[in-house]
Every structure is written in C-alpha cells, then in structure tokens.
Amino acid sequence: MANTVTTPGADSPLRDRVFRALWIATIVSNVGTWMHDVGAGWLMTSLSAEPLMVALVQAATTLPMFLLALPGGAMADIVDRRKLLMGAQLFGLVAAALLAAATFAGVTSPLLLLAFTCAITSGAALSAPAFQAIVSELVPPSALQQAVALNSLGINIARAIGPALGGVIIALAGPGAVFALNALSVVGILSVLARWRRESPKSHLPAEHFIGALRAGLRYALRAPELQIVLVRSIGFFVFASALWALLPIIARRDLGLGPAAYGGLLTLMGLGAICGAMLLPRLRAHMSVNRVTLAASLLLALAMLALAWSRSFAPAGAALAVGGLAWIAMMSSLNGGAQASSPHWVKARSLAIYLLVFQGAMTVGSTLWGITAGWIGIPATLQVAAAALAASTLLLAWRFPLGKAAMLDLSPSMHWPTPIVEDDVRHDSGPVLVTIEYQIDPVRLSNFVAAMQPLRRIRRRDGAISWGLYEDAAARGLVVESFVVESWLEHLRQHERVTQVDREYQDAARAFHLGSEPPRVRHLISPA
C-alpha cells in the first residue's frame, strides 16, 4: 500500500489514460480553487473587518454543498455522469469569470463576493458526487483504494501549491487575477471530459425518476448502519474542526500581521503537512485500526488548534498548521474511505452526496458558530474552546461509533434472487406489491429465527419496502410468514438488482432455520386497483 501513491505499478490507476488525465486536470483545477479561497478570504478582510463576515466566506464555500450535494448525487446515479460533470464545471467557470470581471472593475462588495463564491461552489457541489462515483468506473476494483489515495494526494498537492501561488499573485496583481486564473483552471477538466467515451452501466430496468432517486438515497442512508457511523463521526469532527478554517484569514492578517504572500505560505505549510500525512497513512494503517487512526488524528488536530491560538508569529503558526494538515488528511481519508466502502454501486453517488452534505453542512454551521463566538470572546479563546470540544467529542464518538467495519463488507451485487414467476406480463407501474415468504420453523427455535430475521427487515426497508412484518400462523405452530410491501412492480424488480453479497449472507443465516427440502414459498401479490 505504501507504494501505491508514488509508484505506478501493474494495478496503478495512473495506467488508465482517462484517470491519469483527469487526475492531473483536477489538480490544476484544485490549485485554482485554493487560489480563489485565498483571494476571497483576503479580499473580504479588506471589504469588512467583522469576524463574522470573514467567517461567512468559509460558510459560502460549504453551504451550496449542503444544499446541492444530494440532488447532485441523485442526478449522478440516474443521468450520464459525464454530461452532468461538464455542465456543472462550465457553470463554475462562468461564475468565476464574472467575479473576476467585477473585482477588476472595483464593484465587488461583501455580499457580491459571498454570492459569487456560493455560485462557484454550487458547480462544485453538483459535480462532487459524480467525480467520486466515476472512480470505480475508471479503475478496476483492485486499484480502487489506490485511486482514492491518489485523489487525496492530488487534493493536497493543490493545497500545497495553490495558497502560496495565490498569495504571490494577490501581492502582485490583486484578488481579481486569482479569480480569473481560477476560471481558466477548469478548462483542463472540460477538455478531458469532452474526449472521454464513457460506457454507461447496463440495466434491464428504466432509470429512476429524480424524486424517487432522492427518496431511495435517503432511505438507504437511514437503513445502512455502517454509513450512519461515518455520518455521525463526520458531524462530531467537522463542526469543531471548522473553527480553524473559518478564522485562519483573520488570524493571519490581524493577529499575526501577515501579508497575502505569507498567508498563502501558511496554507502551503498545511498542504505540505497533508502530503506527509498521505504518505504516512499506509504505514499507520498497517499497525493501527481505522478507528485508532481517526482518534489520533482528531486529538492531534485539537492540539494544533491550541498551538495556533497561542502563536504570535509566522513560524509557530506555520508549524501548528503543518501538524494540522497531517491530522486533517488522515481524518478526511478515513471518513471518505468509510463512505465509499459503505455503499454499493447503485446508490454510491447518493451515499457519497449524503456524506458530502453532512460534511459541508457541519462546516457551514461550525464556521458561522465560531465566527459569532469570536466576535464575543475573541479569536484565541474561540480556538481553545473549539479544540477542547473537538477532543471531547472525539473520545466519546470513537468509543460509541467505531469506524472500520465497512471495509470488510462485500457490497457487490449477488443477483441470487430468482426472477419472479408471473402468468402474464406485469406493467412496471402496477402495485402496490405484497411479497410473502413462508418458512417452516421448529417452534423451539422460533426466537432465534426472529432474531436472525432482523437484518433482513432492515435490508428490505433499505432497498424499497414501505412496510415489513413477520407473522406466525395461529393454527399451525412453526409456520411463519414474512411479508413486505413495495410501492410498484418496478420497485420490486429493482430490489432484485440491489441485493448484495453481504445481504445474501444474512438471508442464508435466516433460511438455515427453515425445515424441509423445499425452499421457502414466495408469493407476489399485486393490488388490482
């Protein structure tokens, strides 16, 4: 694993032409994004000295992700992801170009800066789930973890280059220049996507409708314990860690007295720390569980925030941010990997969108909260409170919601459900559909069978059932009927495609209680109305 980040071996994702070109183009685009973040934060300190307004720049970069990530994920699962990515990237390019023009013209106000920042991030929010979901399309399963690691490395290469470059350009040509370069940085991605000839996944069923896809994604998140653990841990981390990002521009300018180039240098040191973290992570994971890595990373970031609160010059602040960057990438990589491993292909973009929604929502709430708090008690005290809260929440959540179980799940389609036997063709919109499965159970083992059926209850509800029940025949002890209702025949056919290998293991464990040589009898009852 240690060599997967740096050495393109036989299974390296970099051997794939499209992945390699998109990876490089994404680094260039992310450099532009970091330059924009430096320019927006620095320009806001010139337009307004209020800590809340400066913190709202961070909120403006996260709020669109909170609002649009799930719709973007739903669209990425039901439309051509390539076309969706091209449209979203083009929208962000236009918004960045308009902000550059307004800044060069000298008409940018605090509200206009926030509005354009929201627009730029909206394009990123619509494309982020699709970008993450196409990784599994571009590389084989054996290279997927390497691809995730490379993407993390690319983000932090951009973080190391973008802020420093942005700071220098601001010092030489002003914020408008970095906004213009951010617009140009998107051209590479558009060029790669235009040349990519994507092969859409094959399915015998029609694509889901948008609203239905949204409901299915939310339903999956509510019924998938491993994904829920990732979401809870994300909230517990990002709400408190957001204080660092929200307050850093004003710390650099007002408390440390730095110029734009030095501010970019601070962010570069954080990016370099993150690159070191990405290199060290494989070795750490060889000796530590994912849960222990996240525990150590969160506590290390809390210490870095405390050190930054006490810093009064560039050197100690830079050292604190380098350590913070290492801790940040360790946590981000672990949470993102957990979200990837917790979702099968059919709902992957939506699951990742929900993770991004929680991530950015927590960052938005946290940035606003800490900006308000800093106006009351000052920036150093706010950082100390946030660091203490981060450490406390980490210790509690790492014990109550440990990460790492999702990596052991096989979520590939099992396709083991037999095709339903019907007398005539059934219209897709027919329904509701009542499915019953009859088991013959030894009455002595009934309670054990009921316990074994609970995972199946969650699976049926997760994949489309609107109700589920388990009943024993009062006139025939041991005759147990499982029933669940699906809103249409099409939704039940989709259930057949959504069953995973892990689901099959749960089903086999429950059916082991069934007596007799014949399998349990399955009936499909369709409402005539």
C-alpha positions as CSV (number, residue, x, y, z in Angstrom):
1,M,0.0,0.0,0.0
2,A,2.9,2.4,0.8
3,N,4.0,2.3,-2.9
4,T,0.5,2.9,-4.4
5,V,0.7,6.6,-4.0
6,T,4.1,7.1,-5.7
7,T,4.8,4.1,-7.9
8,P,2.6,3.3,-10.9
9,G,2.7,-0.5,-10.7
10,A,0.7,-3.0,-12.7
11,D,-2.5,-2.2,-10.9
12,S,-1.9,1.6,-10.5
13,P,-4.9,3.8,-11.5
14,L,-2.3,6.0,-13.3
15,R,-2.1,3.3,-16.0
16,D,-5.6,4.3,-17.1
17,R,-5.3,7.1,-19.6
18,V,-8.6,8.8,-18.7
19,F,-8.0,8.6,-14.9
20,R,-4.4,9.9,-15.3
21,A,-5.5,12.9,-17.5
22,L,-8.5,13.6,-15.2
23,W,-6.3,13.4,-12.1
24,I,-3.8,15.9,-13.5
25,A,-6.6,18.2,-14.7
26,T,-8.3,18.0,-11.3
27,I,-5.0,19.0,-9.5
28,V,-4.8,22.1,-11.8
29,S,-8.5,22.9,-11.1
30,N,-8.0,22.5,-7.3
31,V,-5.0,24.8,-7.5
32,G,-7.4,27.4,-8.9
33,T,-9.9,26.6,-6.2
34,W,-7.3,27.2,-3.4
35,M,-6.2,30.4,-5.1
36,H,-9.8,31.5,-5.1
37,D,-10.2,30.7,-1.4
38,V,-7.1,32.7,-0.5
39,G,-8.3,35.6,-2.7
40,A,-11.8,35.6,-1.4
41,G,-10.7,35.4,2.3
42,W,-8.1,38.1,1.8
43,L,-10.5,40.4,-0.2
44,M,-13.2,40.1,2.5
45,T,-10.7,41.3,5.1
46,S,-10.3,44.4,3.0
47,L,-14.0,44.9,2.5
48,S,-15.0,44.2,6.1
49,A,-13.2,43.8,9.4
50,E,-16.0,41.9,11.1
51,P,-15.0,38.3,12.1
52,L,-18.5,37.1,11.1
53,M,-18.2,38.4,7.6
54,V,-14.8,36.8,7.2
55,A,-16.1,33.5,8.6
56,L,-19.1,33.7,6.2
57,V,-16.6,33.3,3.3
58,Q,-16.0,29.8,4.6
59,A,-19.7,29.3,5.1
60,A,-20.3,30.4,1.5
61,T,-18.0,27.7,0.2
62,T,-19.8,25.0,2.2
63,L,-23.5,26.0,2.1
64,P,-24.0,25.1,-1.6
65,M,-22.5,21.6,-0.9
66,F,-25.0,21.2,1.9
67,L,-27.9,22.2,-0.3
68,L,-27.0,20.6,-3.6
69,A,-24.9,17.6,-2.9
70,L,-27.8,15.2,-2.6
71,P,-29.6,16.5,-5.7
72,G,-26.2,16.2,-7.5
73,G,-25.8,12.6,-6.2
74,A,-29.3,11.7,-7.3
75,M,-28.6,13.0,-10.8
76,A,-25.3,11.3,-11.0
77,D,-27.0,8.0,-10.4
78,I,-29.7,8.4,-13.0
79,V,-28.2,10.5,-15.8
80,D,-25.0,10.4,-17.8
81,R,-22.3,11.4,-15.3
82,R,-20.0,12.8,-18.0
83,K,-22.6,15.3,-19.2
84,L,-23.5,16.3,-15.7
85,L,-19.9,16.9,-14.8
86,M,-19.4,19.0,-18.0
87,G,-22.4,21.2,-17.2
88,A,-21.5,21.8,-13.6
89,Q,-17.9,22.6,-14.4
90,L,-19.0,25.1,-17.1
91,F,-21.3,26.8,-14.6
92,G,-18.5,27.3,-12.2
93,L,-16.2,28.6,-14.9
94,V,-18.8,31.3,-15.8
95,A,-19.3,32.3,-12.2
96,A,-15.5,32.6,-11.6
97,A,-15.1,34.7,-14.7
98,L,-17.9,37.1,-13.7
99,L,-16.4,37.5,-10.2
100,A,-13.0,38.3,-11.8
101,A,-14.6,40.9,-14.0
102,A,-16.5,42.5,-11.1
103,T,-13.3,42.6,-9.0
104,F,-11.2,44.2,-11.8
105,A,-14.0,46.8,-12.2
106,G,-13.9,47.6,-8.5
107,V,-17.5,46.9,-7.9
108,T,-17.2,43.8,-5.7
109,S,-19.0,44.3,-2.3
110,P,-19.0,41.8,0.6
111,L,-22.5,40.5,-0.4
112,L,-21.4,40.2,-4.1
113,L,-18.3,38.3,-3.1
114,L,-20.3,35.9,-1.0
115,A,-22.9,35.4,-3.8
116,F,-20.3,34.6,-6.5
117,T,-18.4,32.3,-4.1
118,C,-21.7,30.5,-3.5
119,A,-22.3,30.2,-7.3
120,I,-18.8,28.8,-7.9
121,T,-19.2,26.3,-5.1
122,S,-22.6,25.3,-6.5
123,G,-21.0,24.0,-9.6
124,A,-18.5,22.0,-7.4
125,A,-21.4,20.7,-5.3
126,L,-23.3,19.4,-8.3
127,S,-20.2,17.7,-9.7
128,A,-18.6,16.4,-6.5
129,P,-20.7,13.2,-6.0
130,A,-20.3,12.3,-9.7
131,F,-16.5,12.9,-9.6
132,Q,-16.2,10.5,-6.6
133,A,-18.5,7.9,-8.1
134,I,-16.8,7.7,-11.5
135,V,-13.6,6.5,-9.9
136,S,-15.0,2.9,-9.7
137,E,-15.8,3.2,-13.5
138,L,-12.3,4.3,-14.5
139,V,-10.2,1.7,-12.5
140,P,-10.6,-2.0,-11.7
141,P,-11.7,-3.0,-8.2
142,S,-8.1,-4.0,-7.3
143,A,-7.0,-0.4,-7.9
144,L,-9.9,1.4,-6.2
145,Q,-8.2,2.1,-2.9
146,Q,-5.1,3.3,-4.7
147,A,-7.3,5.7,-6.8
148,V,-8.8,7.1,-3.6
149,A,-5.4,7.6,-2.1
150,L,-4.2,9.3,-5.3
151,N,-7.2,11.6,-5.3
152,S,-6.4,12.6,-1.7
153,L,-2.8,13.2,-2.6
154,G,-3.8,15.3,-5.6
155,I,-6.0,17.5,-3.4
156,N,-3.1,18.1,-1.1
157,I,-0.6,18.8,-3.8
158,A,-3.1,21.5,-4.9
159,R,-3.3,22.7,-1.3
160,A,0.5,23.0,-1.1
161,I,0.7,24.9,-4.4
162,G,-2.5,26.9,-4.6
163,P,-2.3,29.1,-1.5
164,A,1.3,30.1,-1.9
165,L,0.8,30.9,-5.6
166,G,-2.5,32.7,-4.8
167,G,-0.8,34.8,-2.2
168,V,2.0,35.8,-4.6
169,I,-0.4,36.7,-7.3
170,I,-2.6,38.8,-4.9
171,A,0.5,40.7,-3.9
172,L,1.5,41.3,-7.5
173,A,-1.8,41.8,-9.3
174,G,-4.7,41.7,-6.7
175,P,-7.5,39.3,-6.0
176,G,-9.1,39.7,-9.4
177,A,-6.2,37.9,-11.0
178,V,-6.6,34.8,-8.9
179,F,-10.3,34.8,-9.7
180,A,-9.6,34.9,-13.4
181,L,-7.0,32.1,-13.1
182,N,-9.5,30.0,-11.2
183,A,-11.9,30.3,-14.2
184,L,-9.1,29.2,-16.6
185,S,-8.1,26.3,-14.4
186,V,-11.4,24.5,-15.2
187,V,-10.6,24.3,-19.0
188,G,-8.4,21.2,-18.5
189,I,-11.2,19.2,-16.8
190,L,-13.7,20.2,-19.6
191,S,-11.2,19.0,-22.2
192,V,-10.7,15.6,-20.6
193,L,-14.4,15.1,-20.1
194,A,-15.1,16.1,-23.7
195,R,-12.8,13.4,-25.0
196,W,-13.9,10.6,-22.6
197,R,-16.1,8.0,-24.2
198,R,-18.0,6.7,-21.2
199,E,-19.7,3.3,-21.2
200,S,-22.9,3.6,-19.2
201,P,-23.7,0.7,-16.8
202,K,-26.1,-1.8,-18.3
203,S,-29.5,-2.4,-16.7
204,H,-32.7,-4.0,-17.9
205,L,-34.8,-1.6,-15.9
206,P,-35.5,2.1,-16.7
207,A,-33.7,4.8,-14.8
208,E,-35.2,6.1,-11.6
209,H,-37.1,9.4,-11.6
210,F,-35.3,12.3,-9.8
211,I,-37.7,12.4,-6.7
212,G,-37.7,8.6,-6.4
213,A,-33.9,8.6,-6.6
214,L,-33.7,11.2,-3.8
215,R,-36.0,9.1,-1.6
216,A,-34.1,5.9,-2.3
217,G,-30.8,7.6,-1.4
218,L,-32.2,8.9,1.9
219,R,-33.9,5.6,2.6
220,Y,-30.6,3.8,2.1
221,A,-28.8,6.2,4.5
222,L,-31.4,5.6,7.2
223,R,-31.1,1.8,6.9
224,A,-27.3,1.4,6.4
225,P,-25.6,1.3,9.9
226,E,-22.1,1.4,8.5
227,L,-22.8,4.6,6.6
228,Q,-24.6,6.1,9.6
229,I,-21.4,5.6,11.7
230,V,-19.5,7.6,9.1
231,L,-22.0,10.4,9.1
232,V,-22.1,10.7,12.9
233,R,-18.3,10.8,13.1
234,S,-18.3,13.4,10.4
235,I,-20.6,15.7,12.3
236,G,-18.6,15.2,15.5
237,F,-15.4,16.2,13.7
238,F,-16.2,18.9,11.2
239,V,-18.5,21.1,13.4
240,F,-15.5,21.8,15.7
241,A,-12.6,21.5,13.2
242,S,-14.3,24.2,11.0
243,A,-13.1,26.8,13.5
244,L,-9.6,26.5,12.1
245,W,-10.6,27.2,8.5
246,A,-13.2,29.9,9.4
247,L,-10.8,32.0,11.5
248,L,-7.5,31.5,9.7
249,P,-7.7,34.5,7.3
250,I,-8.3,37.0,10.1
251,I,-5.7,35.3,12.4
252,A,-3.1,35.7,9.7
253,R,-4.0,39.4,8.9
254,R,-5.0,40.9,12.2
255,D,-3.3,38.7,14.9
256,L,-0.1,37.8,13.1
257,G,0.2,40.9,10.9
258,L,0.9,38.9,7.7
259,G,0.6,39.9,4.1
260,P,-1.1,37.9,1.4
261,A,2.0,36.0,0.4
262,A,2.7,35.0,4.0
263,Y,-0.9,33.9,4.4
264,G,-0.6,31.7,1.3
265,G,2.6,30.4,2.9
266,L,0.7,29.3,6.0
267,L,-1.8,27.4,3.8
268,T,1.1,25.9,1.9
269,L,2.6,24.5,5.1
270,M,-0.7,23.0,5.9
271,G,-0.8,21.4,2.5
272,L,2.7,20.0,2.9
273,G,1.7,18.6,6.2
274,A,-1.3,16.9,4.5
275,I,1.0,15.4,1.8
276,C,3.2,14.0,4.5
277,G,0.1,12.6,6.1
278,A,-1.0,11.0,2.9
279,M,2.4,9.3,2.6
280,L,2.4,8.1,6.2
281,L,-1.2,6.8,6.3
282,P,-0.5,3.4,4.7
283,R,2.2,2.7,7.3
284,L,0.0,3.8,10.1
285,R,-2.9,1.7,8.9
286,A,-0.6,-1.3,8.8
287,H,-0.2,-1.0,12.6
288,M,-3.4,0.7,13.7
289,S,-7.1,0.2,13.1
290,V,-9.0,2.9,11.2
291,N,-10.8,3.9,14.4
292,R,-7.5,4.5,16.2
293,V,-6.1,6.5,13.3
294,T,-9.2,8.8,13.4
295,L,-8.9,9.1,17.2
296,A,-5.2,10.1,17.0
297,A,-5.9,12.4,14.0
298,S,-8.7,14.3,15.8
299,L,-6.7,14.7,19.0
300,L,-3.6,15.9,17.0
301,L,-5.7,18.5,15.2
302,A,-7.1,19.7,18.6
303,L,-3.5,20.2,19.8
304,A,-2.6,22.1,16.5
305,M,-5.6,24.4,17.1
306,L,-4.4,25.1,20.6
307,A,-0.9,25.9,19.4
308,L,-2.3,28.2,16.7
309,A,-4.3,30.0,19.3
310,W,-1.1,30.7,21.3
311,S,1.0,31.6,18.2
312,R,2.2,35.2,17.8
313,S,4.4,34.9,14.7
314,F,4.7,33.0,11.4
315,A,7.0,30.2,12.5
316,P,4.9,28.7,15.3
317,A,1.7,29.2,13.4
318,G,3.2,27.5,10.3
319,A,4.4,24.6,12.4
320,A,0.9,24.2,14.0
321,L,-0.8,24.3,10.6
322,A,1.7,21.7,9.2
323,V,0.7,19.3,12.0
324,G,-3.0,20.2,11.5
325,G,-2.7,19.4,7.8
326,L,-1.3,15.9,8.6
327,A,-4.2,15.3,11.0
328,W,-6.8,16.7,8.6
329,I,-5.9,14.4,5.7
330,A,-5.8,11.4,8.0
331,M,-9.3,12.1,9.1
332,M,-10.6,13.1,5.7
333,S,-9.2,10.0,4.1
334,S,-10.6,7.7,6.7
335,L,-14.1,9.2,6.6
336,N,-14.2,9.4,2.8
337,G,-13.0,5.8,2.5
338,G,-15.6,4.7,5.0
339,A,-18.4,6.4,2.9
340,Q,-17.0,4.7,-0.3
341,A,-17.0,1.3,1.4
342,S,-20.4,1.7,2.9
343,S,-22.4,2.0,-0.4
344,P,-23.0,-0.4,-3.3
345,H,-22.8,0.8,-6.9
346,W,-26.5,1.5,-7.5
347,V,-26.6,4.2,-4.7
348,K,-22.9,5.1,-4.5
349,A,-23.2,8.7,-5.8
350,R,-26.1,9.4,-3.5
351,S,-24.3,7.9,-0.5
352,L,-21.3,10.0,-1.2
353,A,-23.5,13.0,-1.7
354,I,-25.1,12.5,1.7
355,Y,-21.6,12.2,3.2
356,L,-20.6,15.5,1.5
357,L,-23.9,17.1,2.6
358,V,-23.2,16.2,6.2
359,F,-19.5,17.3,5.8
360,Q,-20.3,20.6,4.3
361,G,-23.4,21.2,6.5
362,A,-21.3,20.7,9.6
363,M,-18.6,23.0,8.2
364,T,-21.2,25.7,7.4
365,V,-22.8,25.5,10.8
366,G,-19.5,25.4,12.5
367,S,-18.0,28.3,10.6
368,T,-21.0,30.5,11.4
369,L,-21.0,29.4,15.0
370,W,-17.3,30.1,15.6
371,G,-17.4,33.4,13.7
372,I,-20.2,34.6,16.1
373,T,-18.3,33.2,19.1
374,A,-15.1,35.0,18.1
375,G,-17.0,38.3,18.0
376,W,-18.0,37.7,21.6
377,I,-14.9,36.2,23.3
378,G,-12.1,36.8,20.8
379,I,-10.3,34.5,18.4
380,P,-7.7,32.8,20.7
381,A,-10.4,31.9,23.2
382,T,-12.7,30.6,20.4
383,L,-10.0,28.3,19.1
384,Q,-9.3,26.9,22.5
385,V,-13.0,26.2,23.1
386,A,-13.3,24.5,19.7
387,A,-10.2,22.4,20.3
388,A,-11.4,21.3,23.7
389,A,-14.9,20.4,22.2
390,L,-13.2,18.5,19.4
391,A,-11.1,16.4,21.7
392,A,-14.1,15.6,24.0
393,S,-16.4,14.7,21.1
394,T,-13.7,12.5,19.5
395,L,-13.1,10.5,22.7
396,L,-16.9,9.9,23.0
397,L,-17.7,9.0,19.4
398,A,-14.6,6.9,18.8
399,W,-15.8,4.6,21.6
400,R,-19.5,4.7,20.8
401,F,-19.3,4.7,16.9
402,P,-16.0,3.0,15.9
403,L,-15.0,3.2,12.2
404,G,-13.6,0.4,10.1
405,K,-16.3,-2.2,9.8
406,A,-17.4,-1.1,6.3
407,A,-14.1,-2.0,4.8
408,M,-14.9,-5.7,5.4
409,L,-18.2,-5.7,3.6
410,D,-18.7,-7.2,0.1
411,L,-21.3,-4.9,-1.5
412,S,-21.1,-6.3,-5.0
413,P,-24.5,-7.4,-6.5
414,S,-25.3,-11.0,-5.6
415,M,-28.1,-11.4,-8.2
416,H,-29.2,-14.5,-6.3
417,W,-32.9,-13.7,-6.1
418,P,-34.7,-15.8,-8.8
419,T,-36.7,-13.9,-11.5
420,P,-40.4,-13.7,-10.2
421,I,-42.7,-16.2,-11.9
422,V,-45.7,-14.4,-13.4
423,E,-48.6,-15.7,-15.5
424,D,-48.8,-12.6,-17.8
425,D,-46.6,-9.6,-18.3
426,V,-46.9,-7.1,-15.4
427,R,-46.8,-3.4,-16.0
428,H,-43.9,-1.6,-14.2
429,D,-46.4,0.8,-12.6
430,S,-48.6,-2.0,-11.2
431,G,-48.9,-2.0,-7.4
432,P,-48.6,-1.8,-4.6
433,V,-46.9,-5.3,-4.4
434,L,-47.2,-7.6,-1.4
435,V,-44.4,-10.2,-1.2
436,T,-44.8,-13.1,1.2
437,I,-42.3,-15.8,2.1
438,E,-43.4,-18.8,4.1
439,Y,-41.0,-20.5,6.4
440,Q,-41.4,-23.7,8.4
441,I,-39.6,-23.3,11.7
442,D,-39.0,-25.5,14.7
443,P,-41.1,-23.8,17.4
444,V,-38.3,-24.3,19.9
445,R,-36.0,-22.2,17.7
446,L,-38.6,-19.5,16.8
447,S,-37.0,-16.8,18.9
448,N,-33.6,-17.4,17.3
449,F,-35.2,-17.2,13.9
450,V,-36.9,-13.9,14.7
451,A,-33.5,-12.5,15.8
452,A,-31.9,-13.7,12.5
453,M,-34.6,-12.0,10.5
454,Q,-34.0,-8.5,11.9
455,P,-31.1,-7.8,9.5
456,L,-33.5,-8.8,6.6
457,R,-36.1,-6.4,7.9
458,R,-33.6,-3.6,7.6
459,I,-32.4,-4.8,4.2
460,R,-36.0,-5.0,2.8
461,R,-36.8,-1.5,4.1
462,R,-33.5,-0.1,2.9
463,D,-33.9,-1.4,-0.7
464,G,-37.5,-0.2,-1.2
465,A,-40.1,-1.9,1.1
466,I,-42.5,0.6,2.6
467,S,-43.6,-1.9,5.3
468,W,-42.4,-5.2,6.7
469,G,-43.8,-7.8,9.1
470,L,-43.3,-11.3,10.4
471,Y,-46.3,-13.5,11.5
472,E,-46.8,-17.0,12.8
473,D,-49.9,-19.0,11.8
474,A,-52.1,-19.4,14.9
475,A,-53.5,-22.7,13.5
476,A,-50.1,-24.2,12.6
477,R,-47.2,-23.6,15.0
478,G,-43.9,-23.0,13.3
479,L,-45.5,-21.7,10.0
480,V,-44.0,-18.2,9.8
481,V,-44.8,-15.7,7.1
482,E,-42.5,-12.8,6.2
483,S,-44.3,-10.0,4.3
484,F,-43.2,-6.7,2.9
485,V,-44.9,-4.2,0.6
486,V,-43.3,-2.3,-2.3
487,E,-45.0,0.6,-4.0
488,S,-44.7,-0.8,-7.5
489,W,-43.7,-3.9,-9.5
490,L,-40.7,-1.9,-10.9
491,E,-39.5,-1.1,-7.4
492,H,-39.6,-4.8,-6.5
493,L,-37.6,-5.6,-9.7
494,R,-35.1,-3.0,-8.5
495,Q,-34.9,-4.8,-5.2
496,H,-33.7,-7.9,-7.1
497,E,-30.8,-5.9,-8.6
498,R,-29.9,-4.2,-5.3
499,V,-29.2,-7.3,-3.1
500,T,-25.5,-7.6,-2.2
501,Q,-23.3,-10.4,-1.2
502,V,-23.5,-9.3,2.4
503,D,-27.3,-9.4,2.2
504,R,-27.1,-12.9,0.9
505,E,-25.1,-14.0,4.0
506,Y,-27.9,-12.6,6.2
507,Q,-30.5,-14.3,4.1
508,D,-28.7,-17.6,4.2
509,A,-28.3,-17.4,8.0
510,A,-32.1,-16.8,8.4
511,R,-33.1,-19.5,5.9
512,A,-30.9,-22.1,7.7
513,F,-33.8,-22.3,10.3
514,H,-36.2,-23.4,7.5
515,L,-37.2,-27.1,7.8
516,G,-37.7,-29.4,4.8
517,S,-36.1,-30.0,1.5
518,E,-38.2,-27.4,-0.4
519,P,-37.2,-23.8,-0.2
520,P,-39.5,-21.2,1.4
521,R,-42.5,-20.5,-0.8
522,V,-42.5,-17.0,-2.2
523,R,-45.7,-15.2,-3.5
524,H,-46.1,-11.9,-5.3
525,L,-49.5,-10.3,-4.8
526,I,-50.3,-7.2,-6.8
527,S,-53.1,-4.8,-6.0
528,P,-55.7,-4.9,-8.7
529,A,-56.7,-1.3,-8.1
